[in-house]
Amino acid sequence: MKDERFQKTELAVWGGIAGNAVLACLKGIVGIMAQSSALLADAAHSASRAITSSAALIRVKSDQQPPEELDVQSPEKNRSFASILLAIVVLIIGIEMGISAIQALGSVEEHTDKNYALAALGLSLVVKEIMYQYVSRLGKRIGSQELIANSRGHRSDIYSTIVALIGVFGATLANVLEVPFLSYLDPITGIIISLLILKMGYSLVKEALHRKQEYVLQQEDADDLIAVVQLIKGVITVDDLRAREHGHYVVVTVKISVNPRVTVWEGHEVSKRIKQQLMKRFHHVSDVVVHVAPYDAGYPYKHSTDSELSELPSVIH
């Protein structure tokens, strides 16, 4: 069964992907009807955010794999390759929207009704703020740095929509006040948003390249982490310990063996204590993922197994 924390993280990321995809379709349709470069660019920005959230979903799913599976399947190369492909798609979207907005500067539609474009952007702002608040609070509550980073993406979406709102509102005022030059605010803000999309794609490429080194950890640092874990009551052995970098913070993945006779609750308590102790002792560690496995006392030469298991430590004795 998947860890509840991972389930909530995965569900929140999926919700962000679905929400941005729906907003992208809505704003795209309205943008075409209103002939608004700003709204079309904001739709592209939402679509790009859905793509970058897909990269986050890949990381979340990979983090659920036990350490021994990471060695066999080598997902790091696959994740980096997938992230780079997604980043290329985002960069292409940004370039295309930039070119489209620049071309729109030469053919501004001064008399196009953009009131429903304003309504679409207003709805987008409300939805994105709800998404940001939900993901941010959930990330802080369950201690997920992936969700906290994802919530910052939702916040940048809000800024993009505000920029688009300025452009569309300027074009609307151009019709009402009969001030033609205000119509150029729409394609100009479209260009600005396309630059934000390009920045998003660049950040995704940079992150993908950086993550290739995520499991590099000095041996003395690993020994310090392992020593703390081994001191926690209920831990028999530390089978594997790895760390990966997420910008300025570190996420530790550790696999431990416990007495196979302990209950699920006891195993969960051991995991919780490990996470608390590592994050308390090492301030650069912002998250800990613990995989609990039953200790095999006699493998590969099994004898007197029952008597050995009865002496192994558990949480309650």
Order of alpha helices (4+ residues) and beta strands (2+ residues): alpha-alpha-alpha-alpha-alpha-alpha-alpha-alpha-beta-beta-alpha-beta-alpha
